Amino acid sequence: MYTNTQKIIKNIAKDIELPYDLFLQESSRLFLETKIKKIRIGILEIAGKYGVSTISEFENLYRQGKIEESQTLDDYKRLDRLEYEKEKIEKLLQELKF
């Protein structure tokens, strides 16, 4: 039994003459690519602010005493989370290619 959303998606796929599975795959790919672009923008904002490109480089700034943890912890946590989400989505995109 299909939910209302599934019926709508099936109708869209039918109207644009795409197999349902292909429509779902391409829609999922597009959604994930859009999401990863937003994540990359977030990473670039933080990275540019501190002159780093990875969470490891951010940690090096702490170790070298170039930045104070108390003033930058929120950005550190956000960068760490964004990198994790980026890796997760990249894996999902790889799975969709098969």
C-alpha positions as CSV (number, residue, x, y, z in Angstrom):
1,M,0.0,0.0,0.0
2,Y,1.4,3.4,-1.0
3,T,1.2,6.6,1.1
4,N,-0.1,9.7,-0.5
5,T,3.5,11.0,-1.0
6,Q,4.5,7.8,-2.8
7,K,1.5,8.1,-5.1
8,I,2.5,11.7,-5.9
9,I,6.1,10.6,-6.6
10,K,4.9,7.7,-8.8
11,N,2.7,10.1,-10.8
12,I,5.5,12.6,-11.3
13,A,7.9,9.9,-12.5
14,K,5.2,8.6,-14.8
15,D,4.4,12.2,-16.1
16,I,8.1,12.8,-17.0
17,E,8.4,9.3,-18.4
18,L,11.1,8.1,-16.0
19,P,11.1,4.7,-14.2
20,Y,10.1,5.2,-10.5
21,D,13.3,3.8,-9.2
22,L,15.4,6.0,-11.4
23,F,13.4,9.1,-10.4
24,L,14.0,8.3,-6.7
25,Q,17.7,7.7,-7.3
26,E,18.2,10.9,-9.2
27,S,16.1,12.9,-6.8
28,S,18.0,11.5,-3.9
29,R,21.3,12.3,-5.6
30,L,20.3,15.9,-6.3
31,F,19.1,16.4,-2.7
32,L,22.3,15.1,-1.3
33,E,24.4,17.1,-3.7
34,T,22.5,20.3,-2.7
35,K,23.0,19.4,1.0
36,I,26.7,18.8,0.6
37,K,27.2,22.2,-1.2
38,K,25.6,23.9,1.8
39,I,27.9,22.0,4.2
40,R,31.0,22.9,2.1
41,I,30.0,26.6,2.3
42,G,29.8,26.2,6.1
43,I,33.2,24.6,6.2
44,L,34.7,27.3,4.0
45,E,33.3,30.0,6.3
46,I,34.9,28.6,9.4
47,A,38.1,27.5,7.6
48,G,38.5,31.0,6.1
49,K,37.9,32.6,9.5
50,Y,40.9,30.7,11.0
51,G,43.0,30.1,8.0
52,V,42.6,26.3,8.2
53,S,41.1,23.7,5.8
54,T,40.5,20.8,8.2
55,I,39.6,20.1,11.8
56,S,43.1,18.7,12.3
57,E,44.6,22.1,11.3
58,F,42.2,23.7,13.7
59,E,43.4,21.4,16.5
60,N,47.0,22.4,15.6
61,L,46.1,26.1,16.3
62,Y,45.0,25.1,19.8
63,R,48.2,23.1,20.4
64,Q,50.4,25.9,19.1
65,G,48.5,28.4,21.4
66,K,47.5,30.6,18.4
67,I,43.8,30.6,19.4
68,E,42.0,30.3,22.7
69,E,39.6,27.4,23.1
70,S,37.2,29.4,25.2
71,Q,36.6,31.8,22.3
72,T,36.6,29.4,19.4
73,L,35.0,26.2,20.8
74,D,31.6,26.7,19.0
75,D,33.3,27.1,15.6
76,Y,35.5,24.0,16.4
77,K,32.5,21.9,17.2
78,R,30.6,23.2,14.1
79,L,33.5,22.5,11.8
80,D,33.9,19.0,13.3
81,R,30.2,18.3,12.8
82,L,30.2,19.7,9.2
83,E,33.2,17.5,8.3
84,Y,31.4,14.4,9.7
85,E,28.2,15.2,7.8
86,K,30.2,15.8,4.6
87,E,31.9,12.5,4.8
88,K,28.6,10.7,5.5
89,I,26.9,12.3,2.5
90,E,29.9,11.5,0.3
91,K,29.5,7.9,1.2
92,L,25.8,8.0,0.5
93,L,26.5,9.6,-2.9
94,Q,29.0,6.8,-3.7
95,E,26.4,4.2,-2.9
96,L,23.9,5.9,-5.2
97,K,26.3,5.6,-8.1
98,F,26.1,1.8,-8.1
